[in-house]
Amino acid sequence: MSRPPLAALIGGAVGVVVLVGIVVLLVWFCLLHNRSVSRTSENGSSDSSIQAGRSVGAESSQRGRVPLPSDSREATPFVLEELGLATKNFSDINLIGQGKFGEVYKGLLHDGMIVAIKKRYGPPSQEFIEQVHYLSSIRHRNVVNLLGYCQENDQQMLVYEYIPSGSVSSHLYGVSQPSSEKLEFKHRLSIALEAAKGLAYLHGLTPPLIHKDFTTTNVLVDENFIAKVADAGLRNLLSRIEAAGPSSQMMADNAFLDPEVREYGRFSEKSDVYSFGVFLLELVSGREARSQISESDQRLVEWAQSYQDASNIAAIIDPRLSDNFTAEGIKDFIHLTAQCMNPSSERRPNMNNVVTELDHILEREMSLTTVMGEGTPTVTLGSQLFTASR
């Protein structure tokens, strides 16, 4: 048997080496590709489940609730079945109110979170989803957070964080008035300051978010009596999805509306400032703005707009206020109220200035109406306002 030629042996060896090299290159390429895909998924840029959570169509009831990244502030899409379970099928037992958007229910989600769910009938709307995603991105300590939404079976729902202690209006003149301790002037000042911070934050957004429906009913307090502005942007959402603004009747009956809005229909930051002034007026008087002043035919709003001096302050102050406040503090508070309610929007302060003034008044009240020790300056307590008026 003859040996194979040397050239054939060399050629075979070279072929084997080339084949091994090709295999090594293929293995290396596959490993590199898999590593790249893995890195892309970790960054969240190509993970199909995360992309589904970001797409508008992801709220389909067929696929259930879409998980969002833990650090996301996007509105969570809920399905009708989930919110039905949370509210015992929207039972009257869980009905806690009626607002401009619709009925409001208290709900308990499967993860133990308590929420407030606003429900109305309305056809599916892309505008609704876009507005909800924008409003849910607004987060502030003194603004009620919009957490999620549902749009199914010709129903639209908004899911908000639940604020347990209700509205400021219910504590001032509603059925759930708190103890006299909660009605102290310092408590009311603190509520006013926190609500002002919430409204100032909305005005500081780019572009500014005008509330357009700021009332005492739309300021809620939590279990620690921290005030939060509710329904921010809700009027905008309703007008966009209904392609119509509020009725002229509702506007005419709303004591919180700026006279310039009534006349021209134009909202601005200064129209919110006017509404905030009416809120301050209700805080200090403990009465609704439509009610009458004792022994007078003037409404509270007209009284504040005609306010010139402190000679008739006693007629406006809530008699449930304890006497642990200063006459100077009350006068400054009412003066600020009158400034906010100036008929001319140009003469009203902006909300940042309102925050500064309220902070100053509260700081002074806290220092002057605490237990007075030796060396503490004597102050004129508010009770002397009532004594002087008799």
PEBELTA-V880231 format. One record per helix or strand of 2 or more residues. SS is the DSSP state (helix for helix, strand for strand). FROM is the first residue (numbers start at 1). TO is the last residue. Records with the same first field share a line. If there is no record, write none. Layout:
SS=FROM-TO, FROM-TO
//
This chain:
helix=6-43, 48-54, 56-59, 80-86, 92-94, 126-136, 168-172, 180-183, 185-203, 216-218, 234-242, 248-253, 259-264, 269-285, 300-305, 313-315, 327-340, 345-347, 351-368, 383-389
strand=76-77, 95-98, 103-108, 114-121, 146-152, 155-161, 219-221, 227-229
//
